[in-house]
Amino acid sequence: MVKLLIGHKGSGKTKQMIDLANDKVEESNGSVIFINKNHRLTYDLSHRIRVICMEDFEYITNSDEYIGFIYGIISSDHDIETMFIDSILKHADVTLGDLPEFIDRIKKISKNYDIEFVASLSAEKEEMIGVDFTDCEILN
């Protein structure tokens, strides 16, 4: 399942994601991953959540490399239950034009590996032209 938090900057998506992640790790039997642009949220998240800061991986520069990075995370931990991706449009030069393919790819990864994805996007649903929201849940 892919869950999306959408809305413009300042609408409270990150705070909601932090709360969701901290709640998820309390009920989870597997790993919870939180991918963020920088180290800013490290202390807001439970110590049981694996926090990955994308600024530590500066050579991931496009959506293909980002998907490969997600596969690398999955290959190193077979117990992942949930992967949070905060502000995907701020990572690896992912643009609104990349979203349809990116969302389709994480939906396939979710189905193949039984991983729940929760991603936040600084955009309105109407701006996400071409995105197939089938099998996605909008959380806000």
N, C-alpha and C positions, 0 to 999 in steps of 0.2 A: 504494500500500500504506500502510496505517495501522498503526503499531506502538505498543503501549501499555506503559508501565511503571506498574504499579499497586501500591499498598501504602500503609500509613499513614505519617505524618510520622516521619522518622528511620530509614526502612528503606533508605536509600542510593540512592534514585532519582536525585537530582540529580547525585551523583558519577558514577553510571553513565551518565547523559545527557551529561555533560561529556566523559567518555572516548569515548562513541560519536560525539559531534560532532567531537572532535579527530581521531579515526581516519577519519571520513567525509571530512573536508576534505582529508586526505592522498591519498585515492584518487579524489576527485571531479574531474570536468572542468567542473562548473557551480558555481553558488552554493550555499552552505550558510547557512541563516538560523537563528538561535537567539533565540527570544522568551522573555524572562524578566520577572519582576515588577519587579525593580530592577537596579541597577548592580553588585550584589554579585559576580557571576560574571565580569565583563568580563575580568579578568586571568587567569582560569583557562582561558579559551578561546583558541584560536589566533587570531592577528591576521587570518587569512584568512576567519574566520567573521564574518558580519554579525550583530552583537548588537543586538537591539531590546529596550529596557526599557519596559515598559508604564506605569510611573509617569510617563513623559514624555508619555503620551497619556491624561490623566486624564478626558477626556470620552468615552472608550469605556466605556460603562457596562452593556452587556448582550451576550448572545451574538450577536444580529443585527448589532450594531455591530462586534463582534469578527470575525465572518465577513467583513463588509465591509472591515475593516482588512486581513485576509488577502488578499482580492482586490486591494486597493490595493498590497500588497507584490508580489503576482504581476504586476500590470500594470506595475510599475516595473522588473521584472527578469525577463526571459523565459528566463533560464538557470538558474532555481532547480531543484536536484535534490532537496534535502532541507530540510525545515523542522522544527525542534525547538521544541516548546512545553513549557516547564517549569512544572509545577504549575498546570494550567489552571484548577483550582477557585479559585485565588487571583487570577485575572485577571477584570476586568470583571463582577464579580458573577455569574459562571457558577456554577450550583449543580448538585447531583446530579440534580435534576429536568430540567435543561437538557441533560444529557449525551446522552440518546438522539438527539435532533435534532442536536446539535453534532457527534457522532461520525459520524452519517449524512452531514452536510454536508461534513465534511472528507474522508470517503471519496469523495464525488462530485467534490470539487475535485481530490483525488489522481488519480482516474481521468481526469478531463477534461484536466488539465494535466501529467500524468505526474510528479507530485511525491510523494516519499515524506514522510510525516508521522511524527514520533516525538513522542508526547505522554506526559507523566507526570501521574498523578492520585493525589491523597492519599485513596484509598478502596480497599476490597477489592472484588473482582469481584462478590461477593454483594450489595454495597450499590448497585451500578449497575443498578438495576431498569429494564428496558425497553431496555437497550443491546443492539443487534444486533452481536455480535462476529464475524459473517461478514465475511470479507475483512480482519480485524484479526489481528495477531500479538501475543500477550502475550509480552513479553521477559523477564519474571521470574516 
